[in-house]
Amino acid sequence: MASPRSRGVTWGIALRLAVLLASFSVLAALLAGYYTFESSRTRLQGRAEQALLATTQVLARHLQAGFGAVARDAAFLASVASIEQDRNVLADVFRASLITHPSYLQIRFIAAQDYGLEQVRIDRKGDAWIRAGDDELQEKAHFPFVFETLALGAGEVYVSEFGINHEGADDAEALPVFSMASPVVRGGQVRGVVVVRVAAQRFLQSFHAALPAPYGFFLSNRWGDFLVHPDATQAFGFDRGQRILVQDTFAPAAPLISGARTEAVFSQPATDDEEARAFSFVRMPFGREGEGRFMVVGLSQPLAAVQGEVLELGRSVFKILLVLSAVGVLLAAGVSRLVTQPLQAMVRAAQAFSQGRPHSDLPLQRKDEIGELARSFHDMEQQIGRQITELNASRDAMAHLAHHDALTGLPNRRMFEQRLAQALELSRRSGRACALLFVDLDEFKRINDAHGHAVGDLVLQAAARTIVGAVRQSDTVARLAGDEFTVLCENVDSEDAALQIAAKLERAFHVPLSIEGRPLPVRPSIGVSLFPRDAQDAHTLLANADAAMYRTKQSHRRRV
């Protein structure tokens, strides 16, 4: 039996050894906690900066899409002006565009002649849209949006720089604006320009209004002048004789102005007047391709939330490491090997999947929670892929149904009217005539009544195949409604050529249609009208062909 003295010595050594081991454990915990705290703060701040950069890039793409939409509107209005010469009609079209787009301040058609005299001008006055009178129209040939746009080709768009509106009447409100213009081409010659003036603040508000309140939005032109700044007094300084530049305010953004870099992300510490914030700037192409113009888009975000997360994480890590200091070293290798590696593999797979790239195999064979997570991710990835495929197929089917008849598969009235308008425009340019055949199936109502709608549908499908097989491959066959079909024949040199097509079509119906294995005779009545001989527009051409068909139907002696 050990003596009390020996027991006292033993406990003393055990206590000292426990204290020593505890001291090493506490020291290891403190060092690990400090390192974890510092690295986590750096990672969280870097992650916040990268997230801010990604948000800025998305915002820049949305801005580009918005500028592209305005450019398409300007080109479309110019194409309308190239076709429509009635100023009242143009005024109605311009007014409708102003109503549709609240950020548009003014749309006008300016002639190339008469020193750039305005022909039509629609102005926004509050909630009203006012057309300028003839005595209010002005000469604008000396403005860049006129003489530079006149040098462009059809469909091209001139884009102005942002500036303060000093054009017009003395009482005109000095608003930040930009303009887009497109040439009006008639007969191969530029006859004028259509100019769309846009209120910059209202246009940009739709893009950054959804950003949370802590975000700050910046926008500068290619020289670095602030166009948008959280502090409104810093914007458009050049209009007040000042140059407030992004490269002077934020030195890391200077390479974007010089073209050395396309993006920059950085943080600034807190000062007496400003809290610590992260900043992200992206160089965004602006204007036509080849011009080399650009704008700089920027966002800022307070770092307070990130720093709060870092402090909370530090406290949690310190508590956990303090409790687990005795076994932390032994478990670190196992945890890293069993958990970290497969998780990193899944993170890489998730990143690759989000970018549409192939990725390495997931740890699907594992039987633990990591394996279940990997299998769940794999199943989700496959399901999302199937849904995307189904969504694309549904979208393509809906697009087809919007322009085709569901029963016969032929183009419907909407698509036919679009093709007819295009064909007439090409006919006007080429000088070659085109013909329109209006086909009606005689006694179709009697077939429907005698045999039922199901047979009637089969008759319409068989008739559609017969018509398509009888006409030329370049001709457009459409079903307007019921048993009425149309055939658009382009590049028809004479009336005899059109009648030959119609006669061939009528002969195709000499053979009875095969409906459910039994022959069913069907005869068409065909009306023919020629462009430009019989009509100058699509509506009249179609009406004339319809009338010719009814005259054929009433004659009872001929089918064409």
C-alpha positions in Angstrom: 0.0 0.0 0.0 1.4 3.4 -1.0 2.0 5.8 1.8 0.2 9.2 2.0 3.5 10.9 1.2 3.9 8.9 -2.0 0.4 9.6 -3.0 0.9 13.3 -2.5 4.0 13.2 -4.8 2.1 11.3 -7.5 -0.8 13.7 -7.5 1.5 16.6 -7.6 3.2 15.3 -10.8 -0.1 14.5 -12.4 -1.4 18.0 -11.6 1.7 19.6 -13.0 1.6 17.4 -16.1 -2.1 18.3 -16.6 -1.4 21.9 -16.2 1.5 21.7 -18.7 -0.7 19.8 -21.2 -3.6 22.2 -20.6 -1.2 25.2 -21.1 0.0 23.8 -24.5 -3.7 23.1 -25.4 -4.7 26.6 -24.5 -1.8 28.1 -26.3 -2.5 26.0 -29.4 -6.2 27.0 -29.2 -5.3 30.7 -28.9 -2.9 30.5 -31.8 -5.3 28.5 -33.9 -8.1 30.8 -33.0 -6.1 33.9 -33.9 -5.1 32.4 -37.2 -8.6 31.3 -38.0 -10.0 34.7 -37.1 -7.5 36.5 -39.3 -7.9 34.1 -42.3 -11.7 34.1 -42.0 -11.8 37.9 -41.9 -9.7 38.0 -45.1 -11.7 35.3 -46.8 -15.1 36.9 -45.8 -14.0 40.3 -46.9 -12.6 38.9 -50.2 -15.8 36.9 -50.7 -17.9 40.1 -50.0 -15.7 42.0 -52.6 -16.1 39.2 -55.2 -19.9 39.1 -54.6 -20.0 42.9 -55.0 -17.9 42.6 -58.2 -20.3 39.9 -59.6 -23.3 42.2 -58.7 -21.6 45.1 -60.5 -21.0 42.9 -63.6 -24.6 41.9 -63.7 -25.7 45.5 -63.3 -23.4 46.5 -66.2 -24.9 43.8 -68.4 -28.4 45.0 -67.5 -27.3 48.6 -68.4 -26.0 47.4 -71.7 -29.2 45.6 -72.4 -31.1 48.8 -71.5 -29.0 50.9 -73.9 -29.5 48.2 -76.6 -33.3 48.4 -76.1 -33.2 52.1 -76.7 -31.0 51.6 -79.8 -33.5 49.1 -81.2 -36.4 51.5 -80.6 -34.5 54.3 -82.4 -33.7 51.9 -85.4 -37.3 50.7 -85.4 -38.8 54.2 -85.4 -36.3 55.2 -88.2 -37.5 52.1 -90.3 -41.1 53.3 -89.7 -40.2 56.8 -90.9 -38.5 55.3 -94.0 -41.8 53.6 -95.0 -44.4 56.0 -93.6 -44.3 59.5 -95.1 -47.5 60.7 -93.4 -46.4 63.1 -90.6 -49.6 62.5 -88.7 -49.1 58.8 -88.6 -45.4 59.3 -87.6 -46.5 61.6 -84.8 -48.9 58.9 -83.5 -46.2 56.3 -83.6 -43.8 58.6 -81.8 -46.4 59.4 -79.2 -47.1 55.7 -78.6 -43.4 55.1 -78.0 -43.3 58.0 -75.4 -46.3 56.5 -73.6 -44.7 53.1 -73.5 -41.3 54.3 -72.3 -41.5 56.8 -69.3 -37.8 57.6 -69.6 -38.2 59.0 -73.2 -38.4 62.8 -73.2 -38.6 63.5 -76.9 -38.8 61.8 -80.3 -38.4 63.7 -83.5 -37.9 63.2 -87.2 -35.3 65.6 -88.7 -35.0 66.0 -92.4 -31.6 65.9 -94.1 -32.5 68.9 -96.2 -33.5 72.5 -95.1 -30.6 72.7 -92.7 -31.9 69.8 -90.7 -35.4 71.1 -90.2 -37.5 69.1 -87.8 -40.5 67.5 -89.5 -42.2 65.9 -86.5 -41.4 66.5 -82.8 -43.2 65.0 -79.9 -42.3 66.3 -76.4 -43.1 65.0 -73.0 -44.5 67.7 -70.7 -45.2 66.1 -67.3 -47.8 63.4 -67.9 -48.7 64.9 -71.3 -47.3 64.4 -74.8 -47.3 67.4 -77.0 -46.7 67.7 -80.7 -44.7 70.8 -81.7 -46.5 73.1 -84.2 -45.0 74.0 -87.6 -43.9 77.4 -86.2 -42.0 75.6 -83.3 -40.0 73.3 -85.5 -36.2 74.1 -85.5 -33.2 73.6 -87.7 -30.8 71.0 -86.1 -28.2 70.3 -88.8 -25.4 71.7 -86.5 -26.0 69.1 -83.8 -23.8 65.9 -83.8 -26.8 63.7 -83.4 -27.9 64.9 -86.9 -24.7 65.3 -89.0 -23.0 62.2 -87.5 -26.1 60.1 -87.9 -26.6 61.1 -91.5 -23.2 59.5 -92.2 -24.4 56.1 -90.9 -26.0 53.3 -92.8 -29.6 51.9 -92.5 -30.1 50.2 -89.1 -27.1 51.8 -87.5 -27.5 53.9 -84.3 -25.7 57.0 -83.1 -25.3 57.2 -79.3 -24.5 60.6 -77.7 -22.6 61.1 -74.5 -24.5 61.9 -71.3 -24.9 65.6 -70.7 -27.2 68.3 -69.3 -30.0 69.3 -71.7 -29.4 72.9 -72.8 -31.1 72.5 -76.1 -34.5 74.1 -76.8 -36.6 76.8 -75.2 -35.2 79.0 -72.4 -37.7 77.5 -69.9 -36.7 73.9 -70.7 -35.7 72.0 -67.6 -32.0 71.3 -67.4 -32.0 67.5 -67.0 -29.3 64.9 -67.5 -30.0 63.3 -70.9 -28.5 61.3 -73.7 -29.7 60.8 -77.2 -29.8 57.9 -79.7 -30.5 58.5 -83.4 -30.8 56.3 -86.5 -30.9 57.4 -90.2 -34.1 57.3 -92.3 -33.3 55.6 -95.6 -35.7 55.8 -98.5 -34.9 54.6 -102.0 -31.3 54.0 -101.0 -30.8 57.6 -99.9 -30.6 59.0 -96.4 -33.6 61.4 -96.1 -33.2 62.3 -92.4 -32.8 61.0 -88.9 -35.0 59.9 -86.0 -33.7 61.1 -82.6 -34.8 59.7 -79.3 -33.9 61.8 -76.3 -33.8 59.9 -72.9 -34.0 61.3 -69.4 -30.8 59.7 -67.9 -31.9 59.7 -64.2 -35.3 58.1 -65.0 -33.6 55.6 -67.3 -30.9 54.6 -64.8 -33.3 54.5 -61.8 -34.9 51.4 -63.2 -31.6 49.6 -62.9 -30.3 50.6 -59.5 -33.6 51.2 -57.7 -33.8 47.5 -56.7 -30.4 47.7 -55.0 -30.6 47.6 -51.2 -30.2 50.9 -49.4 -26.6 50.3 -48.2 -25.4 50.0 -51.8 -24.0 53.1 -53.5 -24.2 53.4 -57.3 -21.6 55.1 -59.5 -21.4 55.8 -63.2 -18.8 57.8 -65.1 -18.1 58.6 -68.8 -15.0 57.5 -70.6 -13.1 60.6 -69.3 -14.0 59.7 -65.7 -16.5 62.4 -65.0 -19.2 61.2 -62.5 -22.6 60.9 -64.1 -24.2 59.2 -61.1 -22.9 59.5 -57.6 -24.5 58.7 -54.2 -23.8 62.4 -53.4 -25.7 64.2 -56.2 -23.4 67.3 -55.9 -20.6 65.2 -57.3 -22.4 64.3 -60.6 -22.1 66.3 -63.8 -19.4 68.6 -62.3 -18.2 69.4 -65.9 -21.5 71.2 -66.5 -20.6 73.6 -63.6 -17.1 74.1 -64.7 -15.6 71.4 -62.4 -14.0 68.1 -63.2 -14.9 65.5 -60.5 -13.3 62.4 -61.8 -13.6 58.8 -60.6 -9.8 58.2 -61.0 -9.1 61.1 -58.6 -11.7 60.0 -56.1 -10.8 56.3 -56.3 -7.2 55.7 -57.4 -7.6 51.9 -58.0 -10.2 52.8 -60.6 -7.7 54.8 -62.7 -6.6 51.7 -64.8 -10.2 51.3 -66.0 -10.0 54.8 -67.5 -6.6 54.2 -69.1 -7.7 50.7 -70.4 -5.1 48.8 -68.5 -7.9 46.8 -66.7 -11.6 46.1 -67.1 -12.5 45.7 -63.5 -11.4 46.8 -60.0 -12.5 45.8 -56.5 -11.0 47.2 -53.3 -11.9 48.3 -49.8 -11.3 51.6 -47.9 -11.0 51.8 -44.2 -13.3 53.9 -42.1 -12.7 57.6 -41.6 -14.2 60.3 -39.3 -16.9 61.0 -42.0 -17.2 57.6 -43.8 -17.6 54.0 -42.6 -15.5 51.3 -44.1 -16.8 50.3 -47.5 -16.0 47.9 -50.3 -16.0 49.2 -53.9 -16.3 47.5 -57.2 -15.9 49.1 -60.7 -16.4 47.6 -64.1 -15.5 49.0 -67.5 -18.6 48.7 -69.7 -18.5 49.1 -73.5 -20.8 51.9 -74.7 -21.8 53.1 -78.2 -21.2 51.4 -81.5 -18.6 48.7 -82.0 -15.3 49.9 -83.1 -15.6 53.3 -81.5 -13.8 52.3 -78.3 -16.2 54.2 -76.1 -17.0 53.0 -72.6 -18.5 53.9 -69.3 -17.4 52.9 -65.8 -20.1 51.3 -63.6 -19.5 51.0 -59.8 -21.1 49.8 -56.6 -20.1 50.3 -53.0 -21.2 48.3 -49.9 -20.5 48.9 -46.2 -18.2 46.4 -44.6 -19.9 46.6 -41.2 -22.0 43.5 -41.8 -18.9 41.5 -42.9 -16.9 42.7 -40.0 -19.7 41.7 -37.6 -19.7 38.2 -39.0 -15.9 38.0 -38.6 -16.1 39.0 -34.9 -19.0 36.5 -34.2 -17.1 33.8 -36.1 -13.9 34.6 -34.0 -15.8 34.2 -30.8 -17.4 30.9 -31.9 -14.1 29.5 -33.2 -12.3 30.5 -30.0 -14.9 28.7 -27.8 -14.9 25.6 -29.9 -11.1 25.4 -30.1 -10.8 26.0 -26.3 -13.1 23.1 -25.6 -11.6 20.8 -28.2 -7.9 21.8 -27.8 -7.0 18.5 -26.3 -8.2 16.5 -29.3 -8.0 19.1 -32.1 -4.7 18.1 -33.5 -5.7 14.4 -33.7 -9.0 15.1 -35.3 -7.8 17.8 -37.8 -6.2 15.3 -40.2 -9.2 13.0 -40.2 -11.8 15.7 -40.6 -9.8 17.3 -43.4 -9.5 14.0 -45.2 -13.0 12.7 -44.6 -15.0 16.0 -45.0 -13.0 18.8 -46.5 -11.9 17.0 -49.7 -15.3 15.7 -50.8 -16.9 19.0 -49.9 -14.4 20.9 -52.0 -15.1 18.5 -54.8 -18.8 19.3 -54.6 -18.1 23.0 -54.4 -16.1 22.8 -57.6 -18.8 20.7 -59.2 -21.4 23.3 -58.2 -19.3 26.1 -59.6 -18.7 24.2 -62.8 -22.4 23.4 -63.1 -23.5 27.0 -62.6 -21.1 28.0 -65.4 -22.2 25.2 -67.7 -18.9 23.4 -67.6 -18.2 19.6 -67.1 -16.9 18.7 -63.7 -15.2 15.8 -62.0 -17.0 12.8 -60.4 -18.8 13.3 -57.1 -18.3 11.0 -54.1 -21.5 9.1 -54.9 -20.1 5.8 -53.5 -19.8 7.1 -49.9 -22.3 5.6 -47.5 -22.3 8.5 -45.0 -24.0 11.9 -45.0 -21.4 13.3 -47.5 -22.5 10.5 -50.0 -26.1 11.4 -49.4 -25.4 15.0 -50.1 -23.4 14.2 -53.2 -26.2 11.9 -54.5 -28.8 14.6 -53.8 -26.7 17.2 -55.6 -26.3 14.8 -58.6 -30.1 14.1 -58.7 -30.8 17.9 -58.5 -28.3 18.5 -61.3 -30.0 16.0 -63.6 -33.5 17.3 -62.7 -32.5 20.8 -63.5 -31.0 19.7 -66.8 -34.2 17.9 -67.7 -36.3 20.9 -66.7 -34.1 23.2 -68.8 -34.5 20.9 -71.8 -38.3 20.7 -71.3 -38.5 24.5 -70.9 -36.6 25.1 -74.1 -38.8 22.6 -75.9 -41.9 24.2 -74.5 -40.7 27.6 -75.5 -40.0 26.5 -79.1 -43.4 24.8 -79.3 -45.1 28.0 -78.0 -43.2 30.1 -80.5 -44.3 27.7 -83.3 -47.9 27.7 -82.2 -47.9 31.5 -82.1 -47.2 31.6 -85.9 -48.8 28.4 -87.2 -52.2 26.9 -87.5 -52.6 24.1 -84.9 -54.7 21.9 -87.3 -52.8 22.0 -90.5 -49.4 23.2 -89.4 -49.5 26.0 -92.0 -48.6 29.6 -91.2 -51.6 31.4 -89.5 -53.0 34.8 -90.4 -50.5 36.6 -88.2 -47.5 35.0 -89.7 -49.0 35.3 -93.2 -49.6 39.1 -92.8 -45.9 39.5 -91.7 -44.6 37.6 -94.8 -47.0 39.4 -97.1 -45.8 42.8 -95.8 -42.2 41.7 -96.3 -42.9 40.4 -99.8 -44.6 43.7 -100.8 -41.6 45.6 -99.6 -39.2 43.4 -101.5 -41.5 43.7 -104.6 -41.3 47.5 -104.3 -37.5 47.4 -104.2 -37.0 44.8 -107.0 -39.8 46.0 -109.3 -41.0 42.4 -109.8 -44.7 41.7 -109.2 -46.1 39.2 -106.8 -49.5 37.4 -106.8 -51.9 36.5 -104.0 -54.2 33.5 -104.4 -57.3 33.2 -102.2 -58.6 29.6 -102.0 -62.0 28.6 -100.6 -63.2 24.9 -100.5 -66.7 24.7 -102.1 -69.4 23.0 -100.0 -67.1 22.5 -97.1 -70.0 23.3 -94.7 -72.0 20.5 -96.4 -69.2 18.1 -95.7 -69.0 19.2 -92.1 -72.7 18.8 -91.6 -72.9 15.4 -93.4 -69.8 13.7 -92.0 -69.0 15.6 -88.8 -66.3 18.0 -87.6 -63.7 15.2 -87.3 -64.0 14.4 -91.0 -64.0 18.2 -91.7 -60.7 18.5 -89.9 -59.2 15.7 -91.9 -60.5 17.4 -95.1 -58.7 20.6 -94.1 -55.5 18.8 -93.4 -55.7 16.9 -96.7 -56.5 20.1 -98.6 -53.5 21.8 -97.0 -51.2 19.0 -98.2 -52.7 19.2 -101.7 -52.2 23.0 -101.9 -48.6 22.8 -100.6 -47.8 20.0 -103.1 -49.3 21.9 -106.0 -47.6 25.3 -105.7 -43.9 26.2 -105.9 -41.5 25.5 -103.0 -40.8 29.3 -102.7 -44.6 30.1 -102.3 -46.1 30.7 -98.9 -49.3 28.7 -98.1 -51.3 29.8 -95.1 -54.7 29.0 -93.5 -56.6 32.2 -92.6 -59.7 30.7 -91.0 -62.2 27.9 -91.6 -61.8 26.6 -95.1 -60.0 29.7 -96.4 -56.4 29.4 -97.6 -54.0 31.8 -99.2 -51.0 31.4 -101.4 -48.3 34.1 -101.7 -46.4 33.8 -104.9 -43.3 36.1 -105.2 -41.4 37.0 -108.3 -44.4 36.5 -110.7 -43.6 38.2 -114.0 -47.1 38.3 -115.4 -50.8 37.6 -114.9 -50.5 34.5 -117.1 -47.8 33.1 -114.8 -50.1 33.7 -111.7 -53.0 32.1 -113.5 -50.9 29.1 -114.5 -50.1 28.5 -110.8 -53.8 28.8 -109.9 -54.7 26.4 -112.7 -52.2 23.9 -111.5 -53.6 24.2 -108.0 -57.2 23.7 -109.3 -56.1 20.6 -111.3 -54.6 19.1 -108.1 -58.1 18.9 -106.7 -59.4 16.9 -109.7 -58.3 13.8 -107.7 -60.7 13.2 -104.8 -59.1 13.6 -101.3 -58.5 10.4 -99.4 -60.3 10.7 -96.1 -60.0 7.6 -93.8 -59.5 5.3 -96.8 -62.4 6.6 -98.9 -62.4 9.2 -101.7 -64.1 12.5 -101.0 -64.3 15.0 -103.9 -63.5 18.6 -103.0 -63.4 21.5 -105.4 -61.7 24.9 -104.7 -62.7 28.4 -105.8 -59.6 30.5 -106.4 -59.3 34.3 -106.6 -56.1 36.0 -107.9 -54.9 39.5 -107.3 -51.5 41.0 -108.4 -49.3 43.6 -106.8 -48.9 46.4 -107.7 -51.5 46.2 -110.4 -54.5 45.4 -108.3 -53.5 47.1 -105.0 -50.8 49.1 -103.3 -51.0 47.6 -99.9 -51.4 44.2 -98.2 -55.0 44.8 -96.9 -56.4 45.8 -100.3 -54.5 43.1 -102.1 -56.0 40.5 -99.8 -59.5 42.0 -100.1 -59.2 42.0 -103.9 -58.2 38.3 -104.0 -61.1 37.5 -101.7 -63.5 39.4 -103.9 -62.1 37.6 -107.0 -62.7 34.2 -105.2 -66.3 35.1 -104.6 -66.9 36.0 -108.2 -65.4 32.7 -109.2 -67.6 30.8 -106.7 -70.7 32.6 -108.0 -69.9 31.9 -111.7 -70.4 28.1 -111.2 -68.6 27.6 -114.5 -65.0 28.0 -113.6 -62.8 27.5 -110.6 -60.2 30.3 -111.1 
